[in-house]
């Protein structure tokens, strides 16, 4: 889980969405699924703004 965004780094869902997934209707799941690419892209864009540490 990404601490800043609250999203799973792999799938883009929140903990609440993951926990309730089996109880959600097909429409609710599809609604969430349609948001995932955008969520992950926004999270990645915010992460890319962080300067890399020099080693």
N, C-alpha and C positions, 0 to 999 in steps of 0.2 A: 504494500500500500504506500502510495506517495503521501507523505505527511502534509505537505502544503495544500494539495488539491483534494485529498480525501478519496482519490480514485485508485483502483487497482492498476498497477503499472502494466499489467498484461492485457486485461480486457476493458478497462475504463469504467467499470461499474463501481458504485459506492458499496460500502459494507452492508448497508441496509438493503440495497438491491440484490446483492449476492445472497444474503440471509433469507430474503423473501421470494427468491426466484421461483422455487417450486410451487408457490401458492399464487403467483401472478397469472393472469389470463394471457392467452396468446396475443391479444391486442396490447396489453401492458408490456409484455416482453418485446414485441416488435417496436413499440414506441421507444423503449430504452435502446434497443439495438440500433435504431436509426440515428441515435445521438452519439454513439460510441466513437466513430471516426473523428468527429468534430471535437469531442472532449479530449481524446488523446492528442490530437493535433495542437489544440490550445495549450495543453500541459507541456508538450514538447517545445512549443514556441517560447513559453515562459522559461523553460529550462535552458534553452540555447542562449538566453540573454545573460546567463551567469558566466562570468569570466572563468576560464580554466586555470587551475592552479599549476604553477610551474614546478617541476621536480628537479 
